[in-house]
């Protein structure tokens, strides 16, 4: 990379950092003044309240970066190109016979670095701090949340419910498991336990729920041959293990946020649709949209350069307005495709995720003829 390439690379990274800090600072100010009462509840001192505020918004830095990162990358590129055009820093390059598209090399390199940061944030950081990200404002990590009952499809629609979930300890409190008749039990049976903990699959045992302190006496004789494979009573008579692929975070609304899952977790859920085929559509769309997001970002940059540095243009303001309008149209088109893909009526999830890439690629080829030479 030349000196000018390093100059553009550093300017883009600096512009992105300024935009991100400004946008997140504005978000904190608006959100904090709107919900300051939530942080004041049960706060014993001003220092304790300040610690809660710092903890809450510190964790949500990763979520905000995931949400606004791709958009801020494109906006930063437009700002850098606009400053180059305003200060006439591109004229020596053009006068030397170097094409304007040569400027894309450092800009795309910076965009790749930022997209790698987005990938690391999505695949490793956010799943590791999923529990704090689901904690409401001003509450501790042990906050109880309401359960949304699910049906376990591999277990013939076994009904899984409970009173609350404890996010930090990942416990289902006052758990109830309704065994289906006649697939798993010969008569109606509902397993009720003080708590249930999800156990991940290992080489020694399958995944499932460990029910502790069963309420009442459980009779294993009511189990069918299939039920005896899936329901395993403990030796102490109070515990019981139910083989299931329904994980803990699928039992409440916040835990069903696909943005909190890594791609490996999404692939595992797609291959094992434990809660039915309907959520799989959204999981497939989320997985493919993660793959196409870097391509859409790079294609938007390729469209931005010729639109900002247009030949025979009236003014820089007009060029940037046209660029913002075109990229805004493709942004709306992309999310429109995602909406159609989530319903599954007109587009499949794979088609909804990749159609914007195809259209944006065609548009970037068309706008390439508008660049200043």
N, C-alpha and C positions, 0 to 999 in steps of 0.2 A: 504494500500500500504506500502511496506517495504521501507527501506532507499535507497536500490538500485533502486527500482521502481521510487521513487521521483527523484533520480539522473538522470535516463534515461529520465523521463518526462521533467525535467528542461533542460537537454542537447538538447533534440529535439526542444523544444520551442525556446531556444537560437539560435540553428542552423538555424531554419526557419527564425527568425528575422534577422539574419546576411545575409542570402541569399536574403531575400526580400529587405532589405535596399540596399544591393549591386546592385541587379538587377535593382531596381527602380532608384537608383542614376545613373547607367550607361545609363538607358533609358532617364533620364532627360538631361544628358550631350549631348548625341547624338542628341536628338530631339531639344534641345535648340540651339545648334550651327548650326543645319540645318535650323531652322525656326526663327532665331533671328530677321530677318527683319520684320516679322509679329508683333512682340511685339514692335518694334520701331515706327511703324506707329501710327500717331496721339498721340504719347506720349509727354506730355508737359515737363517732367523732368525725371531724372534718377530714382528718388524715385517712380514716377508713373509707369514707366516701370517695376521696381522691384516688385511693388505691383501686377501688372498684371501677372507677371511670377509666383509669389507665389500663387496667386489665381487660376491660370490655372492648375498648377501641384498639388496644394493641393486638388482640386476636383478630379483629375484623379488618386489620390492614391487609391480610392475605385474601380475604373475601372480596374486599374492594378492588384489590389488584387484579383478581380473577375476572371481576365484572367489567371493569373499565379499561383494563390493559390494552386489548386489541384496538379499541376506539382511540385511546390516547396515543398509541403508536402512529396511527394514520394522521391524527391531528398534528402531532409533533413534526411529521414529515412535511405536511403542508406549510406549517409555520417556518421551518428551515428553508424550504424552497422559496417561500415568499420573501424572506429576509435576503436570500441570495439575489433574487430578482430586484429587490428594492435598492440594495447597495451595489448593484451591477457587478457582483463578484463572479458571475458566470460569463461575462463578456470576454475576459482574457482566454478562457478555455475555448470558447467558440471561435475566437479570432485565431487561435493556434490550430484550428482544424479538427479539434477534438469534438465528437458528437455529444449532444446534451445527455444522451442516455448513459454516457460514461459516469455521470453523477450518481447513477443508481447503485454502483458497486458499493460505496461506503454506506449508503442509506439502507440497502438490503442487508448488508452485513450487520448493521446495528439492529435492524428489525429481527434478524435471525437470533441475535443474542437475547433480545427482549422476549422473543417467543420461547426460547429455551428456558428463560426464567419463569414464564407462564406455565410451561410444562412441568418444571420441577415443583412449582407452587401447587399445581393441581394434582399431581401424582403422588407427592410425598408429604408436603407440608399440611395441606388442608385435611387429608384423611387422618393425619396424626393428631390434629387438634379439633377433630369433629365435635367432640363433647363440649369444649368451651364455646365453640361457635353456635351451639344450639341452646346455650344458657340465656334466658331472658335478662334484660337490663336489671342491674342491682341485685340479682339473685346469686346464690352460691352455686358451686358445681354440683351439689347434691340435690338440686331442684327436682321435684317430682313433676312429671308431665303425664297428661292423659293418654290412655291407650286407645289405639284404633284397631279394633279386632280384625283379624285376617283369617282366611281359609287356606289351609295347607293342601295344595293340589296333589302332590305325590302321595299324601296320606288320605286320599279319598275325601277331600274337603274337611279335614279335621279343623274344628273351630278353636282358635287360640285367642284368649282374651285375658284381661286382668284389670285391676283397679288403677295402678299407676306404674310408671317405669322410672327407675332411678338411674339417671344418665351416667353419672360418674362411675358407679359400681356396676352398671349394666345389669340391673336386676329387674325382673318383672314381679311386682308385688301382688299378692292375692291372685295368683295365676289360676286360670281355669282352662282346661283342655277337654273339649267335647269329642269323644271317640265316635266315629261314624258307625252306624248300624246298617247292614250286617257285615261290612267289610273288615272292621277291626274289632268289633265287639258284638256279642249275640244279643245284648240288650242295651238300653240307653244307659250311658255311663259318662259322667263328667268328673274328670280329675281336678281336684282343688288342692292347692298347696299354698303355704305361707309365702314362698318366693320361688322363682325359677331363674336359672342362669343358663345362658346359651354356651355350649361347649363346641369349640371349633373342631373340624375333622382332622384326624391324625392318621398315622399308619396303623395304629392299634384299634381305633374306634371311629365310627362315623360321627358326623355332626348331629347335634340334638340339644334338647332341653333337660337339665337336671332339676327336677322338682324336689324341693326340700320341705319336710314337715307336712306330709299329706294330711288333709282334713278327712277324718273318717277312715274306715278300713277298706282297703282295695282288695277285691277278689280276682286273682289272675285267671280263674277258671272261665270267666266270661269272655276272655280274649279268643279270637279266631286264630288259625295258624298264621295268618299275616300279621294280626295284632301282636302275637307273641314275639314276632321278629322286630316289631317297631316299638313295643312298650316293654321295658326291662325293669322289673321291680328290684329295689335294693335289698341287701341282706338285713338291714336293720328294721325293715318294715315301715319306715317313715319316708324314705326317699325313693325316687323313681326316675328312670331315664327314658325320654321319648325321642326316638330317632326322627329328625326333621331337618330340612334345609332352610326353614324360615329363620332368619337371623334376628338379632335383637333390634337393630335399627330399622327394621321393617314394621315395627309395632306402633310407631307414633309418627305424626305428620312431619315433624322436623327431621326425623331420621330418614325419611323417604326423599329428601332433597338429593337429587342425583349429583349436584355439584360437590357434595361432600364425599363422594366415592371416587376411588381411583379407577383407572381403566381396567385394571385386573379384576377389581370387584364387579365392575359392570359386565365384563365378559363372563364371569362366574355366574352372575344372575341370569344372563341371557341363556346360558347353557343349561341352567337349572331353574326354570321358571316356577319357583315354589308357590308364589301367590297368584298364579294364573297367567294367561297369555296377554291380558290387556296391559299390564305394566311393562312388558317386554318391548312394546312399540316405543315407548318413551326412552327406555334404556338403549335400544339400538340407535335411535336418533341422537341421543346424547353422546354415544360412543363415536359415531361417524362425524358429528359436528366438531368433536375435539380433533379429529384427524384433518378436517378441512379448514379449521380456523387459521392455522399458519399460512395456508395457500391463499385464503381470502385476504389476509393481511398483506402479503407480498404483492398480490395482484392489484389491490387498492393503491399501493405505493406506485406500481407501474402505471396506473391510470392517472395518479395525482401529478406526476412530473410533467407530462405533455399538456395537461390542462392548466397548470399554473404557469408554465413557461410556453405559452401559446405564441405562435407566430402571428403577426398582423393583429395583435390584440389592442384594444382601446386603453385599458388600464390594468394595473395589477389587482386592484380591488375587484374588477369585473371577472378576471381570471379566477381568483380565489372563490368568488361567489358561485361561478359556474362549476368549479371543482367540488365545492361543498354540496351543491345541488345534485350533481351526478353521483357522488359517493353516498349521499343521503338516500337517493333512490335505490341504489343497490343494497344499502343497509336494510331498507324497508322490504325490498324484494327477498332478501335472505331470510328475514324473520317471518315473512309471509309464507315462504316455503316451509319453514320449520313448523309453523302453525298447521299447515295442511298435512305435513308429515306426522304430526302428533295425533291428528284425528284418523289418519289412514284412509280417508275417503277418496282423494284424488291422487295422492302421492304416497309411495312407500317411504319409510324412514330413510333408506339409503338414497333414494332418488331426491328426497327433500334436502338432504345434506350436500349432495354433490352437484345438483342442478345450479346453485349459485356460483360454484367454481367454474363450471362450463360457460355460463353466461358472462361472468366477469372476465374470463380468459378471452372470449370473443370480443368483449368491449375494450379490453386493454390493447388488443391488436388494432381495433378501429381508431382509438384515440392516439395511437402512436404517430399517425400522420399529421397531428396538430402541433407537434413539438417545434420549438424555435431552433433554427439551424444557423 
